Amino acid sequence: MLGFVVAYNLFFVIAAYFGIESDAPLRSYGHVLVITVFTLCFFTLLLSLYIFCVLSGAVYFGIKLKKGHLSKQEFINIVLKGVYPQRWQKGL
């Protein structure tokens, strides 16, 4: 949820940088400008969601790393790649 909040606020910064006003209709701007801003906002949303998923995973699994339940390599694989250890998947 925090990733959405940050991305939403960044959308306004991106729009202001390109000179798009929030009270003007988008059809009054060029198609290339609108597509560029939309693309930047989409990638900003993806990046923001990934960063905050990594941060929340680092906090949660960092506790397990400190307690010794995970190795450092398993921690990196879980947090950055989303790959869980094979020993957790034996029941599948």
N, C-alpha and C positions, 0 to 999 in steps of 0.2 A: 504494500500500500504506500509505503514511503517513496518508492520509486515512481509511482504515478504522480504523487504530489510534487516531487522535484521536477519531473518531466513536464508537468502542466505549467509550472512557473517558468521553466525554460522556453516553452512554446511562445510565451509573450515576449521574452527577450529576443528570440530569433525573429519573430514577426516585426518587432520594433527596429531591429537591425536592418531589415530589408525594406523598411518604410511602410509596412502594411498596418493600417489602422483597424482597430477592432469594431468601429462603428460604420465602416464603409463596406459595401458588398464586394465579394471577391471577384465578381465579373468585371469590376472597374480596373482591375490590374491585368497585366499580361499573363498569358497562359504559362509561359516559361517560368516567370517569377512565382506563380502560384504552385506549380509542380515542384520547383526547387525548394520552396519553403515547406511544402508538404513532405517531401522526401527527407529533408533535414529534421523535421519534427518526428517523423517515423523512426529514423535512426537514433535520434536522441532518446525516444521512448525505449527502444530496444537496449541501448547502452545503459540507460538509467535502471531499467529492470534487472539487467545482468549484474550491474555493480551492487545493487542493494540485495540481490539474492546471494551474491558472493559474501557480502558483509554479514548478512544474517547467518549464513552457513558457517562462516569463520567464527562467529561468536558461539554458536551452538556446539559445533564440533571442536572448537578450541578448548572447551571445558573437558570434553572426552579425551582430547590429546594430552592435556595436563594430568588427567587421572591415569593415563597410561593405557587406555582402552584402544587407542589408535596409534599407528606409527606416523612419522612425519610424512612419508610418501602416501599413505592412505589418506591422511588429512588433505594433502594437496589434490589428490585425485577426486576426493569427494567435493571439496569446496570449488575448485576451478573447473573441473570436467564433469562432475555429476556422476562419476563412476564409483560405485560402492564396492567394498571388498568382496571377494569370492566367498569367504567364509560366512558372510551374511546371507548368501543366496543358496546355501545348501538345501534348504527346505523346499526350494522350487522344483 
